[in-house]
């Protein structure tokens, strides 16, 4: 069953609209041909948007990227952070406000080519996979 809401969201296999996600599917999905994910480059201080997915860390110096408030993201929201340079600068990924990442205010990437995947697990908590 397919339904379009007045807010422009598309629901497949569900009648419950979360009013956040444009495409909501209940059940399994098959995608032939692969998927393309949004990539945002951050070379200096950056505040991650809820609509971001891959955050490419492209700056040569140390800087901080800040997650959105966990309460603004859906539980299960995932961000992938990837250092795209062969340098040893330190990128700090900071939680917003009183939110935490694995119980701490921040986490870092400091090795060349390092990556971290972080997901929203509670209304105030992010977790590293």
C-alpha positions as CSV (number, residue, x, y, z in Angstrom):
1,X,0.0,0.0,0.0
2,X,1.4,3.4,-1.0
3,X,0.2,6.7,0.5
4,X,1.3,10.3,0.0
5,X,0.6,12.6,3.0
6,X,-0.4,16.2,2.9
7,X,3.1,17.1,4.1
8,X,4.6,15.4,1.0
9,X,5.9,12.3,2.7
10,X,5.5,8.9,0.9
11,X,4.5,5.9,3.1
12,X,4.9,2.3,1.8
13,X,3.5,-0.5,3.9
14,X,2.6,1.8,6.8
15,X,-0.1,4.3,7.7
16,X,1.9,6.0,10.5
17,X,3.7,9.1,9.3
18,X,6.7,10.2,11.5
19,X,6.4,13.7,9.9
20,X,10.2,13.8,9.5
21,X,11.3,11.4,6.8
22,X,10.2,11.9,3.2
23,X,10.2,8.2,2.4
24,X,9.0,5.7,5.0
25,X,8.9,2.0,4.3
26,X,7.7,-0.7,6.6
27,X,9.0,-4.1,5.6
28,X,11.9,-5.0,3.4
29,X,13.0,-3.2,0.3
30,X,14.9,-4.3,-2.8
31,X,17.0,-1.8,-4.8
32,X,18.5,-2.8,-8.1
33,X,21.2,-0.5,-9.4
34,X,22.8,0.6,-6.1
35,X,22.3,3.8,-4.0
36,X,23.9,7.2,-4.0
37,X,24.3,8.8,-0.6
38,X,24.6,12.5,0.2
39,X,28.3,13.5,0.8
40,X,29.1,16.8,2.5
41,X,32.7,18.1,2.6
42,X,33.9,19.8,5.8
43,X,37.3,21.3,5.8
44,X,36.8,23.5,8.8
45,X,34.4,23.9,11.8
46,X,31.0,22.5,10.7
47,X,27.6,21.8,12.2
48,X,26.2,18.6,10.8
49,X,22.7,18.8,9.4
50,X,20.1,16.1,10.1
51,X,19.9,15.7,6.3
52,X,23.7,14.9,6.0
53,X,24.9,11.3,5.7
54,X,28.6,11.1,4.7
55,X,30.7,13.9,6.2
56,X,34.0,14.0,4.3
57,X,36.6,15.5,6.5
58,X,38.9,17.3,4.1
59,X,40.7,20.0,6.1
60,X,44.5,20.0,6.8
61,X,44.3,21.5,10.3
62,X,42.5,20.5,13.6
63,X,38.8,21.4,13.7
64,X,35.5,20.4,15.2
65,X,32.3,19.1,13.6
66,X,29.2,19.2,15.8
67,X,26.4,16.7,15.6
68,X,22.8,18.0,15.6
69,X,20.9,17.6,18.8
70,X,19.9,14.0,19.2
71,X,16.4,15.1,19.9
72,X,16.2,16.6,16.4
73,X,17.2,13.3,14.7
74,X,15.3,10.1,14.6
75,X,16.5,7.2,16.7
76,X,18.5,5.2,14.2
77,X,19.8,8.2,12.2
78,X,23.4,7.4,11.0
79,X,26.3,9.6,10.1
80,X,29.5,8.4,8.5
81,X,32.7,10.5,9.1
82,X,35.7,9.9,6.9
83,X,39.1,11.6,6.9
84,X,39.9,11.9,3.2
85,X,43.5,13.1,3.6
86,X,46.6,11.3,4.6
87,X,47.4,13.5,7.6
88,X,47.5,13.2,11.3
89,X,45.4,16.3,12.2
90,X,42.8,15.8,14.9
91,X,39.1,16.2,14.0
92,X,36.8,16.4,17.0
93,X,33.2,15.2,16.6
94,X,31.3,16.9,19.4
95,X,27.8,16.3,20.7
96,X,25.4,19.2,20.9
97,X,24.6,20.7,24.3
98,X,24.2,18.0,27.0
99,X,24.1,15.2,24.4
100,X,26.8,12.5,24.6
101,X,28.7,10.2,22.2
102,X,29.3,6.9,24.0
103,X,28.8,8.7,27.3
104,X,31.3,11.5,26.5
105,X,31.0,15.0,25.1
106,X,33.1,14.2,22.0
107,X,35.1,11.6,20.1
108,X,38.1,12.2,17.8
109,X,39.7,11.0,14.5
110,X,43.4,11.6,14.3
111,X,44.9,8.9,12.0
112,X,45.2,9.2,8.3
113,X,42.1,7.8,6.4
114,X,40.3,7.1,9.7
115,X,36.5,6.8,9.8
116,X,33.7,6.5,12.4
117,X,30.1,5.7,12.0
118,X,27.8,7.2,14.6
119,X,24.1,6.6,15.2
120,X,21.4,8.2,17.3
121,X,20.3,5.8,20.0
122,X,18.3,7.9,22.4
123,X,16.9,11.5,22.6
124,X,20.2,12.6,24.1
125,X,22.7,10.0,23.0
126,X,24.8,9.1,20.0
127,X,26.8,5.9,19.7
128,X,29.9,4.8,17.7
129,X,29.4,1.6,15.8
